[in-house]
Amino acid sequence: DAGVTQSPTHLIKTRGQQVTLRCSPKSGHDTVSWYQQALGQGPQFIFQYYEEEERQRGNFPDRFSGHQFPNYSSELNVNALLLGDSALYLCASTTWGNRVVNTEAFFGQGTRLTVV
Amino acid sequence: AQKVTQAQTEISVVEKEDVTLDCVYETRDTTYYLFWYKQPPSGELVFLIRRNSFDEQNEISGRYSWNFQKSTSSFNFTITASQVVDSAVYFCALRGYGGSQGNLIFGKGTKLSVKP
């Protein structure tokens, strides 16, 4: 059973460009959350998707947007990249019904984004 | 506001020593969940334990044990007889039951180095 998979694993972009990161949730999971982890910091919640809608959002600017597809996979898009967007981007999946009570989130290995 | 504080940035021990990682949290929710995750150099966050706010029973799993004390808002993690494979960054996280459902609030992590 494949866990949470993310692509690509590494990415280098130039300031001002746009980037798309992808996530496939663990089998049986329907809810995807995205986190940004800057070097030496803990992950910070960006947003969460369920039924193709953004359900909850952290304190991130509108340059960060997302999408969820009917097969529950998700994309994270970042526009007008800044040097400060360099980080490890983690995707986590769970089930909506169990998102708080019973099920811990399963994380992917992340995408390391470097903005130069 | 919800917050998780891991005051120890880095800890270095020699193999077979016991080590305790501290975690202090803040929340106004009466029901909440606390987690510990391990992050090896590969980047993936590995779930270790979840504790419900209404269950203060301490837990032991092999060499790992957790001490949850609501009175001091602490959820400390002890590794007994540490091994080199325990070297990683460890994160404590909090999930509320109210408006913050579905996302985790992480501390900044404690980097543990176990030397042979």
Chai-1 contact restraints between the chains, C-beta under 6 A:
chainA,res_idxA,chainB,res_idxB,connection_type,confidence,min_distance_angstrom,max_distance_angstrom,comment,restraint_id
A,Q41,B,K108,contact,1.0,0.0,6.0,A-B,restraint_1
A,G42,B,F91,contact,1.0,0.0,6.0,A-B,restraint_2
A,G42,B,F106,contact,1.0,0.0,6.0,A-B,restraint_3
A,G42,B,G107,contact,1.0,0.0,6.0,A-B,restraint_4
A,G42,B,K108,contact,1.0,0.0,6.0,A-B,restraint_5
A,G42,B,G109,contact,1.0,0.0,6.0,A-B,restraint_6
A,P43,B,F106,contact,1.0,0.0,6.0,A-B,restraint_7
A,F45,B,N103,contact,1.0,0.0,6.0,A-B,restraint_8
A,Q48,B,G102,contact,1.0,0.0,6.0,A-B,restraint_9
A,Q56,B,G102,contact,1.0,0.0,6.0,A-B,restraint_10
A,L88,B,G43,contact,1.0,0.0,6.0,A-B,restraint_11
A,R99,B,G102,contact,1.0,0.0,6.0,A-B,restraint_12
A,V100,B,Q101,contact,1.0,0.0,6.0,A-B,restraint_13
A,E104,B,F47,contact,1.0,0.0,6.0,A-B,restraint_14
A,E104,B,R50,contact,1.0,0.0,6.0,A-B,restraint_15
A,F107,B,E44,contact,1.0,0.0,6.0,A-B,restraint_16
A,F107,B,L45,contact,1.0,0.0,6.0,A-B,restraint_17
A,Q109,B,S42,contact,1.0,0.0,6.0,A-B,restraint_18
A,Q109,B,G43,contact,1.0,0.0,6.0,A-B,restraint_19
A,Q109,B,E44,contact,1.0,0.0,6.0,A-B,restraint_20
A,G110,B,G43,contact,1.0,0.0,6.0,A-B,restraint_21
